[in-house]
Amino acid sequence: MKPTVKNITFLLLLLLMALPAFQHYYKVFQIRGLDGDFILNERPAFSWDSWYDGTYQNQFDRYLEDHIGLRNFFVRINNQVKFSLFKETNVEGVVIGKDNMLYEFDYIRAYTGGDFIGKGTITKKMQRVKFLQEYLKSTFDIDFVLVYEPSKARYYPEFIPDTYLENGTSLSNYEYLKEKSNELGIRYLDLNTFFQHAKDTTTKPLYPKYGIHWTEYCMSFVNDTLVKYIEEMRGIDLNEFSVTSFTTSDSISDSDYDIGKTMNLLWRLPQPKMTYPNFIYEQDSTKDKPMVLVVGDSYYWNIFNTRLPRHLFANEAFWYFYAKVYPDSYFGNKRVESLDLKVEIEKQDIILLMVTERFMYKFDWGFVDDLYRLYSPDFSGDLVYDYENVIRLDAGWFDDIVLKAKRQGVPLEDAVRDEATYQAITEKKDIFLIWYGLKHYQEIILNNQGWADLVRNKAIERGISFEDMLIEDADYAFKTDYPEIHAKHNLIKKYEDQIKNNPEWTEQVQMKADQYYMSLEDMICVDAEYMANQNFVISDPIEEKIKVYEDLIRNDPAWLESVGKKAQEEGLTLDEMIRKDAIYMMGKEKQDSSGK
C-alpha cells in the first residue's frame, strides 16, 4: 500500500512523541544544560504506603518532568518565543527594559525608593558605623570604610520601563545613607557618584546591556580608584598594578552576560564587542601589604578574581554577604559564624563594607550590629530592632511586607516594626515584657471592648481619668501574670526615673551616649538595665501571690470594709487581717486548682 501524506505525518508525530523518552534513556543528542540555580526533583523511593496515598505518583510525575529527554531544549525554545515575541521572561526578578536593556527588579525598586527602610532605622545604623570607625581606629588602628557600589538602574534610568516610574521616585536608602554619612562625618567611598560622573565621558560601557554588574573593563578603573584610596588613607605604598593592554572580543565573559545567561534562551542575545583588561602586578617585597577584610556582595567578585588582593594585600579575606568565607569556601563550606569575630576583626588593618544599592535595605547583613555588640555595653532593649534586621535579611519575608505596606498605605519602616514586635512577643516574650510590658497590657485592654468598658466604668466610679484607670488595670494584669518580670520592669523604670531626675547623672549618661553614638534615651535604658541586673532579687512566688491578694482587698471597698470588721473582732490590726485573709485566699485558690 502506498504511504499517504496522512500516514507519514502520523508516523512523524509518533516519532516526535517518542523522542524525549528515547533521549532520556540513550542520550543521542548533546543538549546544552540550563544556567542558573536549579534543584531538580530526585526519583522517589517506592513504598506501598506512598503508592496507596498517591504521593509516590505525584513525586514520580515531578521527577519525570525534570528529567525527560530534550527538556532543556524545549525550555530554551519556550523562553526564546516569550522573549522574542512578547518581551517576557521566565526568570524571577528580571525586568526587560527599553531597547532590551536587562535589569533586576530589586535595583529598580531601590532606585525609586520602594524599599526605603526609614530615616530612624538608617540613622541608628549609621550612628553605629560612626562609633565603630572611631573606636577601631583609635584602639586598633583599623580603618573601617563604607564603599557604596553603583547600580545599573541609577546609571541607566532612561531604559527603565515607564510602568515602574509612573509614581516617580522618592527618597532612597542610598540617598539617605549618603546624607547621614556626610552629616556624621563617616568615611566612605561613593562609586555610585563616580559612575554618574563618568557616564558622559567614557567611550566604553561601564555596564553591559545584558549583565547586572560593572563591566570587566570598568572594573580595572575601580581597582585603581580603590588602591589609590587605600594608599592615601593609610599613608602607605602598595605594589603597583597596571593594565598592559585591552583586548576587544566578540566572546563575552560570563560576568558581562550574567542576566542574559540565566534567561536560558535558544540563541545568545546580540551584543557589541566588549573590552577586557590584561593585568600585571609588581612584586616588590619592600612595599606595604596591609591585612584587608572585605564584607560585600557579588560586585567584589570581579576584583577578587583579578587576584588583586593576592598580589597587593597580605590576605584575601572576603566575607560574601557576611555569610561565606572566601577563599576558604573553595575548599569547604566555611561560614562566618564559625569564626571568632573579635579575633578576625582585630587582626585587620582595613575593613571594607561594600554594598550595592539593591542590598542597602539590609545594608550590612548584620555585620555592623554584630561589631557594635562586641564593643558596646550589653543591652537587651534592642530586641525589636534585632527582629527588624532578621526580617530584612529574609528577602521573601521583606518583599511580602513591602507589598503589604503599599496596600495598606503605611510607611515601610512602621510595617517592619509591627511585624518585628509580633515576632518579639511570640518568640522572646520574657525580654519583650521587661521593656514593653505595661504598654503591652494597655494595648490588650484597649483591643478588648468588654475589658475596656469595664475599665471605663471603674474610672467613673472612682472619679479618676480613663487613662489612669487603664494604667492601673494594665499594671495589675501584668503583675498577676508575670510577677517576676513585672518586678524587673518596674526596677528598670525606677532607675530610669532616677537618672532623668538627677541633672548630674543625666549629664554623665549623655557623655556615654555621645561616646557610643547612641540616643540619650537608649543610653539611659542601658544604664538602668545594668543597675537593675546588679540589684534584682528573684522574689518568693508565694509572697508575690499573697501581695496580689492584699492589693485586691485594698482596692475593693466592700471587701476592705468586711476585713476591717473581722480585724476588730479578732483584735488584729487592719494590715495583719488583710495578710491573714490574703493567705487564706491563696490557700483556697491552690485547693480549688488541685480539685480537692
C-alpha positions as CSV (number, residue, x, y, z in Angstrom):
1,M,0.0,0.0,0.0
2,K,1.4,3.4,-1.0
3,P,2.0,5.6,2.0
4,T,-0.1,8.8,2.1
5,V,0.8,12.2,3.5
6,K,-1.5,11.5,6.4
7,N,0.3,8.3,7.3
8,I,3.7,9.9,7.1
9,T,2.6,12.8,9.2
10,F,1.2,10.3,11.8
11,L,4.4,8.4,11.9
12,L,6.4,11.6,12.3
13,L,4.2,12.7,15.2
14,L,4.7,9.3,16.9
15,L,8.5,9.7,16.4
16,L,8.4,13.2,17.9
17,M,6.3,12.0,20.9
18,A,8.7,9.1,21.5
19,L,11.9,11.2,21.0
20,P,12.0,12.7,24.6
21,A,11.8,9.2,26.1
22,F,14.4,7.9,23.6
23,Q,16.7,10.8,24.5
24,H,16.2,10.2,28.2
25,Y,17.5,6.6,28.0
26,Y,20.0,6.8,25.2
27,K,21.3,10.4,25.2
28,V,21.6,10.6,21.5
29,F,21.8,14.3,21.3
30,Q,24.2,16.6,23.3
31,I,21.8,19.0,24.9
32,R,23.2,22.2,26.5
33,G,22.3,22.4,30.2
34,L,20.3,25.2,31.7
35,D,22.1,28.1,33.5
36,G,21.1,29.2,37.0
37,D,20.4,27.7,40.3
38,F,18.1,24.8,39.9
39,I,17.1,21.9,42.2
40,L,15.8,19.0,40.2
41,N,13.4,16.5,41.8
42,E,15.0,13.2,42.5
43,R,13.5,9.8,41.7
44,P,11.3,8.9,44.7
45,A,11.8,5.7,46.7
46,F,8.9,3.3,46.2
47,S,6.8,2.2,49.2
48,W,3.3,0.7,49.3
49,D,2.1,3.5,51.7
50,S,3.2,6.2,49.3
51,W,1.6,4.2,46.4
52,Y,-1.8,4.0,48.1
53,D,-1.9,7.6,49.3
54,G,-0.9,8.9,45.9
55,T,2.3,10.7,47.0
56,Y,4.6,8.4,45.0
57,Q,2.7,9.0,41.8
58,N,2.9,12.8,42.3
59,Q,6.6,12.7,43.1
60,F,7.3,10.5,40.2
61,D,5.4,12.9,37.8
62,R,7.6,15.8,39.0
63,Y,10.7,13.6,38.6
64,L,9.8,12.8,35.0
65,E,9.0,16.4,34.2
66,D,12.5,17.5,35.4
67,H,14.4,14.6,33.7
68,I,12.5,14.0,30.5
69,G,14.7,13.9,27.4
70,L,15.2,17.2,25.5
71,R,13.6,19.1,28.4
72,N,16.4,21.8,28.4
73,F,16.0,22.3,24.6
74,F,12.2,22.8,24.9
75,V,12.7,25.1,27.9
76,R,15.0,27.3,25.8
77,I,12.5,27.3,22.9
78,N,9.7,28.4,25.2
79,N,11.9,31.1,26.7
80,Q,13.0,32.4,23.3
81,V,9.5,32.6,22.0
82,K,8.3,34.5,25.1
83,F,11.2,36.9,24.8
84,S,11.3,37.5,21.1
85,L,7.5,37.8,20.6
86,F,6.2,39.2,23.9
87,K,9.2,40.7,25.6
88,E,8.7,38.4,28.6
89,T,11.0,36.3,30.6
90,N,10.6,33.3,32.9
91,V,13.4,34.4,35.2
92,E,12.1,35.7,38.5
93,G,13.1,39.3,39.2
94,V,14.4,40.1,35.7
95,V,12.9,43.2,34.0
96,I,13.2,43.7,30.3
97,G,13.8,47.4,29.7
98,K,13.7,49.7,26.7
99,D,15.9,48.5,23.8
100,N,16.0,45.1,25.6
101,M,18.2,46.5,28.4
102,L,18.1,43.9,31.2
103,Y,17.6,44.9,34.9
104,E,16.9,43.1,38.1
105,F,13.7,44.4,39.7
106,D,15.3,44.9,43.1
107,Y,17.6,47.6,41.7
108,I,14.7,49.4,40.2
109,R,12.8,49.2,43.4
110,A,15.8,50.6,45.3
111,Y,16.3,53.4,42.8
112,T,12.7,54.5,43.1
113,G,12.7,54.4,46.9
114,G,10.3,51.5,47.0
115,D,12.4,49.7,49.7
116,F,13.2,52.7,51.8
117,I,13.6,51.4,55.4
118,G,13.1,54.7,57.1
119,K,15.2,57.6,58.5
120,G,15.1,56.3,62.1
121,T,16.4,52.9,61.1
122,I,19.2,54.2,58.9
123,T,20.2,56.9,61.5
124,K,20.6,54.2,64.2
125,K,22.7,52.0,61.8
126,M,24.9,54.9,60.7
127,Q,25.5,56.1,64.3
128,R,26.8,52.6,65.0
129,V,29.1,52.8,61.9
130,K,30.5,56.1,63.2
131,F,31.2,54.7,66.6
132,L,33.0,51.7,65.0
133,Q,35.1,53.8,62.7
134,E,36.3,55.9,65.6
135,Y,36.7,53.0,68.1
136,L,38.5,50.6,65.7
137,K,40.8,53.4,64.5
138,S,41.7,54.8,68.0
139,T,42.0,51.3,69.7
140,F,43.5,49.1,67.0
141,D,44.5,51.5,64.1
142,I,41.9,49.7,61.9
143,D,40.4,51.8,59.1
144,F,36.7,50.8,58.6
145,V,35.3,52.2,55.4
146,L,31.9,52.1,53.6
147,V,32.0,51.6,49.8
148,Y,28.8,52.5,48.1
149,E,28.8,50.4,44.9
150,P,26.9,51.5,41.8
151,S,23.5,50.5,40.5
152,K,22.6,49.8,36.9
153,A,19.1,51.2,37.5
154,R,20.6,54.5,38.7
155,Y,23.2,54.5,35.9
156,Y,20.7,53.8,33.2
157,P,17.3,55.1,34.4
158,E,16.4,56.1,30.8
159,F,15.9,52.4,29.8
160,I,13.7,51.5,32.8
161,P,10.1,50.6,31.6
162,D,7.7,53.5,32.1
163,T,5.4,51.4,34.2
164,Y,8.0,51.3,37.0
165,L,8.3,55.1,37.0
166,E,4.6,56.1,36.9
167,N,4.7,57.3,40.5
168,G,8.2,58.9,40.2
169,T,10.9,58.4,42.7
170,S,11.1,59.1,46.4
171,L,13.9,59.1,49.0
172,S,16.1,56.0,48.6
173,N,18.2,54.1,51.1
174,Y,21.3,55.1,49.1
175,E,20.5,58.8,49.2
176,Y,19.8,58.8,52.9
177,L,22.8,56.6,53.8
178,K,25.0,59.1,51.9
179,E,23.3,62.1,53.6
180,K,23.8,60.6,57.1
181,S,27.4,59.7,56.2
182,N,28.1,63.3,55.4
183,E,26.2,64.5,58.5
184,L,28.1,62.2,60.8
185,G,31.5,62.6,59.1
186,I,31.7,58.9,58.2
187,R,34.5,57.8,55.9
188,Y,33.1,56.4,52.7
189,L,33.9,55.9,49.0
190,D,31.0,56.6,46.7
191,L,31.4,54.7,43.5
192,N,27.8,55.5,42.5
193,T,28.7,59.1,42.1
194,F,31.9,58.1,40.4
195,F,29.9,56.2,37.8
196,Q,27.5,59.1,37.3
197,H,30.3,61.5,36.5
198,A,32.0,59.1,34.1
199,K,28.8,58.3,32.2
200,D,29.2,61.2,29.7
201,T,32.9,60.9,29.2
202,T,33.7,57.2,28.9
203,T,34.0,55.6,25.4
204,K,33.3,52.1,26.7
205,P,30.2,50.8,28.5
206,L,30.5,50.8,32.3
207,Y,27.6,48.4,32.5
208,P,26.9,45.6,30.0
209,K,23.5,45.6,28.3
210,Y,22.7,42.0,29.4
211,G,24.6,42.0,32.7
212,I,23.9,43.4,36.2
213,H,27.4,44.1,37.4
214,W,30.0,46.6,36.3
215,T,31.9,45.6,33.1
216,E,35.3,44.0,33.5
217,Y,36.7,47.0,31.5
218,C,35.2,49.4,34.1
219,M,36.4,47.2,37.0
220,S,40.0,48.0,36.1
221,F,39.4,51.7,36.9
222,V,37.5,50.7,40.1
223,N,40.6,48.8,41.1
224,D,42.8,51.8,40.5
225,T,40.5,54.1,42.5
226,L,40.3,51.6,45.4
227,V,44.1,51.1,45.6
228,K,44.8,54.9,45.5
229,Y,42.1,55.5,48.2
230,I,43.7,52.9,50.5
231,E,47.2,54.3,49.9
232,E,46.1,57.8,50.7
233,M,44.0,56.8,53.7
234,R,46.8,54.7,55.3
235,G,49.8,56.7,54.0
236,I,51.3,53.6,52.5
237,D,52.8,52.4,49.2
238,L,51.3,49.3,47.8
239,N,52.7,47.2,44.9
240,E,51.8,48.7,41.6
241,F,49.4,47.0,39.2
242,S,48.9,48.1,35.6
243,V,46.8,47.2,32.6
244,T,49.3,46.1,29.9
245,S,46.6,46.1,27.2
246,F,42.9,45.9,26.4
247,T,41.5,43.0,24.4
248,T,38.4,43.7,22.3
249,S,36.5,40.5,21.8
250,D,33.2,39.0,20.4
251,S,33.4,36.5,23.1
252,I,31.5,38.0,26.1
253,S,32.6,36.9,29.6
254,D,30.0,35.3,31.9
255,S,30.1,38.3,34.3
256,D,29.2,40.7,31.4
257,Y,26.3,38.4,30.4
258,D,25.1,37.2,33.7
259,I,21.4,38.1,33.4
260,G,21.2,37.1,29.7
261,K,22.8,33.7,30.6
262,T,20.1,32.9,33.3
263,M,17.3,33.7,30.8
264,N,18.3,30.4,29.1
265,L,17.4,31.5,25.5
266,L,17.9,29.4,22.5
267,W,20.3,32.0,21.0
268,R,22.7,34.4,22.6
269,L,21.5,37.9,22.6
270,P,23.4,40.2,20.2
271,Q,25.8,42.5,21.9
272,P,28.6,44.8,20.8
273,K,32.2,43.7,21.2
274,M,33.4,44.1,24.8
275,T,36.8,45.2,26.0
276,Y,38.8,43.3,28.6
277,P,41.9,44.4,30.6
278,N,45.1,42.4,30.9
279,F,46.8,43.0,34.3
280,I,50.3,42.7,35.6
281,Y,51.4,43.2,39.2
282,E,54.7,44.5,40.6
283,Q,56.4,42.1,43.0
284,D,58.4,44.3,45.4
285,S,58.8,42.8,48.9
286,T,59.7,46.2,50.3
287,K,56.2,47.6,49.6
288,D,53.4,47.6,52.2
289,K,50.9,44.8,52.3
290,P,48.1,45.5,54.7
291,M,45.6,43.0,56.1
292,V,42.3,43.7,54.4
293,L,38.9,42.3,55.1
294,V,36.1,42.8,52.6
295,V,32.5,42.2,53.6
296,G,30.5,42.6,50.4
297,D,28.2,41.3,47.7
298,S,28.8,39.9,44.2
299,Y,30.3,43.2,42.8
300,Y,33.5,42.3,44.6
301,W,33.9,39.0,42.6
302,N,35.4,40.8,39.6
303,I,38.1,42.5,41.8
304,F,38.7,39.3,43.7
305,N,39.1,37.2,40.5
306,T,41.8,39.6,39.1
307,R,43.9,38.4,42.1
308,L,44.4,41.9,43.2
309,P,44.0,41.0,46.8
310,R,46.6,38.2,46.5
311,H,49.2,40.5,45.0
312,L,48.6,43.7,46.9
313,F,47.3,42.6,50.3
314,A,48.6,40.3,53.0
315,N,45.5,38.3,52.8
316,E,42.4,37.6,50.6
317,A,39.7,37.7,53.2
318,F,36.2,38.1,51.5
319,W,33.1,37.5,53.5
320,Y,30.5,37.1,50.9
321,F,27.2,38.6,52.1
322,Y,28.7,38.3,55.6
323,A,28.0,34.6,55.3
324,K,30.5,32.5,53.3
325,V,34.3,32.9,53.9
326,Y,36.5,33.1,50.8
327,P,38.9,31.8,49.7
328,D,38.4,29.2,52.4
329,S,35.0,28.1,50.9
330,Y,36.7,26.9,47.8
331,F,37.9,24.0,49.9
332,G,34.8,23.5,52.1
333,N,31.8,25.4,53.3
334,K,33.4,27.9,55.7
335,R,30.9,30.2,57.4
336,V,31.4,33.5,59.2
337,E,29.5,32.2,62.2
338,S,32.2,29.6,62.7
339,L,34.9,32.3,63.2
340,D,35.9,34.2,66.3
341,L,34.7,37.5,65.1
342,K,36.7,39.6,67.6
343,V,39.9,37.8,66.7
344,E,39.3,38.1,63.0
345,I,38.5,41.8,63.2
346,E,41.4,42.8,65.3
347,K,44.0,41.3,63.0
348,Q,43.0,43.5,60.1
349,D,44.4,46.9,59.0
350,I,41.5,47.8,56.8
351,I,37.8,46.7,56.7
352,L,35.8,47.5,53.6
353,L,32.0,47.1,53.8
354,M,31.0,47.1,50.1
355,V,27.3,47.3,49.3
356,T,25.4,47.9,46.0
357,E,22.1,49.8,46.1
358,R,20.0,46.7,45.7
359,F,21.0,45.4,49.1
360,M,21.0,48.7,51.0
361,Y,17.7,47.8,52.6
362,K,19.6,45.2,54.5
363,F,22.8,47.4,54.3
364,D,25.4,45.3,56.2
365,W,23.8,41.8,56.5
366,G,24.1,42.2,60.3
367,F,27.9,42.9,60.3
368,V,27.7,46.4,61.8
369,D,25.3,45.3,64.6
370,D,27.5,42.3,65.5
371,L,30.6,44.5,65.7
372,Y,28.7,47.1,67.7
373,R,27.6,44.5,70.3
374,L,31.3,43.4,70.6
375,Y,32.5,46.8,71.6
376,S,29.5,48.5,73.3
377,P,27.6,47.8,76.6
378,D,25.3,44.8,76.9
379,F,21.7,45.7,76.3
380,S,18.6,43.6,75.8
381,G,16.3,46.5,74.9
382,D,17.2,46.3,71.2
383,L,15.0,43.2,70.9
384,V,12.5,44.7,68.4
385,Y,15.3,46.3,66.4
386,D,17.1,43.0,66.2
387,Y,13.9,41.3,64.8
388,E,13.6,44.1,62.2
389,N,17.1,43.1,61.0
390,V,16.0,39.5,60.9
391,I,13.1,40.4,58.7
392,R,15.2,42.5,56.3
393,L,17.7,39.7,55.9
394,D,14.9,37.3,54.7
395,A,14.3,38.5,51.2
396,G,10.9,36.8,50.8
397,W,9.7,38.0,54.1
398,F,10.8,41.5,53.5
399,D,9.2,41.6,50.0
400,D,5.9,40.5,51.5
401,I,6.0,43.3,54.0
402,V,6.9,45.8,51.2
403,L,3.7,44.8,49.3
404,K,1.6,44.8,52.5
405,A,2.8,48.3,53.5
406,K,2.0,49.5,50.0
407,R,-1.5,48.0,50.0
408,Q,-2.3,49.5,53.5
409,G,-0.7,52.8,52.7
410,V,1.6,52.8,55.7
411,P,5.4,53.6,55.9
412,L,7.5,50.5,55.3
413,E,9.5,51.3,58.5
414,D,6.3,51.1,60.5
415,A,5.2,47.9,58.8
416,V,8.5,46.2,59.5
417,R,8.5,47.3,63.1
418,D,4.9,46.0,63.7
419,E,6.0,42.6,62.3
420,A,9.2,42.6,64.4
421,T,7.1,43.5,67.5
422,Y,4.9,40.5,66.9
423,Q,7.9,38.2,66.5
424,A,9.5,39.5,69.6
425,I,6.3,38.9,71.6
426,T,5.9,35.4,70.2
427,E,9.5,34.2,70.4
428,K,11.0,36.1,73.3
429,K,8.1,37.3,75.4
430,D,10.0,37.5,78.7
431,I,12.5,40.0,77.3
432,F,9.8,41.9,75.4
433,L,7.7,42.3,78.6
434,I,10.7,43.6,80.6
435,W,10.8,46.6,78.3
436,Y,7.2,46.9,77.0
437,G,5.1,45.0,79.5
438,L,2.9,47.8,80.8
439,K,2.3,49.2,77.3
440,H,1.6,45.7,76.0
441,Y,-1.1,45.1,78.6
442,Q,-2.7,48.5,77.9
443,E,-3.0,47.6,74.3
444,I,-4.6,44.2,75.2
445,I,-7.2,46.1,77.2
446,L,-7.9,48.6,74.5
447,N,-8.3,45.9,71.9
448,N,-10.8,44.1,74.1
449,Q,-14.0,46.2,74.0
450,G,-15.6,44.4,77.0
451,W,-12.5,44.9,79.1
452,A,-12.1,48.5,78.0
453,D,-15.7,49.2,79.0
454,L,-15.2,47.7,82.5
455,V,-12.1,49.9,83.0
456,R,-14.1,53.0,81.8
457,N,-16.9,52.2,84.3
458,K,-14.3,51.7,87.1
459,A,-12.8,55.0,86.3
460,I,-16.1,56.8,86.6
461,E,-16.9,55.0,89.9
462,R,-13.6,56.1,91.4
463,G,-13.6,59.6,89.9
464,I,-10.3,59.2,88.0
465,S,-9.4,59.5,84.3
466,F,-9.8,56.6,82.0
467,E,-6.0,56.8,81.2
468,D,-5.1,56.5,84.9
469,M,-7.5,53.6,85.4
470,L,-6.1,51.9,82.2
471,I,-2.6,52.1,83.6
472,E,-3.7,50.7,87.0
473,D,-5.6,47.7,85.5
474,A,-2.8,47.0,83.0
475,D,-0.2,47.1,85.7
476,Y,-2.3,44.8,87.9
477,A,-2.8,42.3,85.0
478,F,0.9,42.4,84.1
479,K,1.9,41.8,87.8
480,T,-0.6,38.9,88.1
481,D,0.5,37.1,85.0
482,Y,4.3,37.7,85.3
483,P,5.2,38.9,88.8
484,E,9.0,38.5,88.4
485,I,9.1,40.2,85.0
486,H,6.9,42.9,86.4
487,A,9.3,43.5,89.2
488,K,12.3,43.7,86.8
489,H,10.3,46.0,84.6
490,N,9.5,48.3,87.5
491,L,13.0,48.2,88.8
492,I,14.4,49.4,85.4
493,K,11.8,52.1,85.2
494,K,12.7,53.2,88.7
495,Y,16.4,53.6,87.7
496,E,15.4,55.4,84.5
497,D,13.4,57.9,86.5
498,Q,16.3,58.4,89.0
499,I,18.7,59.1,86.1
500,K,16.3,61.5,84.4
501,N,15.5,63.4,87.6
502,N,19.2,63.9,88.5
503,P,20.8,66.5,86.2
504,E,24.4,65.5,87.1
505,W,23.6,61.8,86.5
506,T,21.9,62.7,83.2
507,E,24.9,64.6,82.1
508,Q,27.2,61.7,82.8
509,V,24.9,59.4,80.8
510,Q,24.8,61.9,78.0
511,M,28.6,61.7,77.8
512,K,28.4,58.0,77.5
513,A,25.7,58.2,74.9
514,D,27.9,60.6,72.8
515,Q,30.8,58.1,73.1
516,Y,28.8,55.2,71.7
517,Y,26.8,57.4,69.3
518,M,23.6,56.3,71.0
519,S,20.5,58.3,71.8
520,L,20.3,59.6,75.4
521,E,17.1,57.7,75.9
522,D,18.7,54.4,74.8
523,M,21.8,55.1,77.0
524,I,19.5,55.7,80.0
525,C,17.9,52.3,79.3
526,V,21.3,50.7,79.1
527,D,22.5,52.0,82.4
528,A,19.1,51.4,84.1
529,E,19.2,47.7,82.9
530,Y,22.8,47.3,84.2
531,M,21.8,48.6,87.6
532,A,18.7,46.5,87.7
533,N,20.7,43.4,86.9
534,Q,23.1,44.2,89.7
535,N,20.3,44.7,92.3
536,F,17.4,42.5,91.1
537,V,16.5,39.7,93.5
538,I,14.1,37.0,92.4
539,S,11.1,37.2,94.7
540,D,9.4,34.4,96.6
541,P,6.4,33.4,94.4
542,I,4.3,32.7,97.5
543,E,4.9,36.1,98.9
544,E,4.1,37.6,95.5
545,K,0.8,35.8,95.4
546,I,0.0,37.0,98.9
547,K,0.8,40.5,97.8
548,V,-1.6,40.2,94.8
549,Y,-4.5,39.3,97.1
550,E,-3.5,42.0,99.6
551,D,-3.8,44.5,96.7
552,L,-7.1,43.1,95.7
553,I,-8.5,43.5,99.2
554,R,-7.2,47.1,99.5
555,N,-8.7,48.1,96.1
556,D,-12.1,46.6,96.8
557,P,-14.0,49.0,99.2
558,A,-16.6,46.4,100.2
559,W,-14.0,43.7,100.8
560,L,-11.8,46.1,102.7
561,E,-14.7,47.1,105.0
562,S,-15.5,43.4,105.7
563,V,-11.9,42.7,106.5
564,G,-11.8,45.7,108.8
565,K,-14.7,44.4,110.9
566,K,-13.0,41.0,111.2
567,A,-9.8,42.7,112.4
568,Q,-11.8,44.4,115.2
569,E,-13.5,41.2,116.2
570,E,-10.2,39.3,116.3
571,G,-8.2,42.1,117.9
572,L,-5.8,42.4,114.9
573,T,-4.5,45.4,113.1
574,L,-6.0,46.0,109.6
575,D,-2.7,45.1,107.9
576,E,-2.5,41.9,109.9
577,M,-6.1,40.9,109.0
578,I,-5.5,41.8,105.3
579,R,-2.5,39.5,105.2
580,K,-4.4,36.7,107.0
581,D,-7.3,36.9,104.5
582,A,-4.8,37.0,101.6
583,I,-3.1,33.8,102.8
584,Y,-6.5,32.2,103.2
585,M,-7.5,33.2,99.6
586,M,-4.2,31.9,98.2
587,G,-4.7,28.6,100.0
588,K,-8.2,28.4,98.7
589,E,-7.1,29.1,95.2
590,K,-4.5,26.3,95.4
591,Q,-7.1,23.9,96.8
592,D,-9.5,24.7,94.0
593,S,-6.9,24.3,91.3
594,S,-6.0,20.8,92.7
595,G,-9.6,19.8,92.6
596,K,-9.8,19.0,96.3
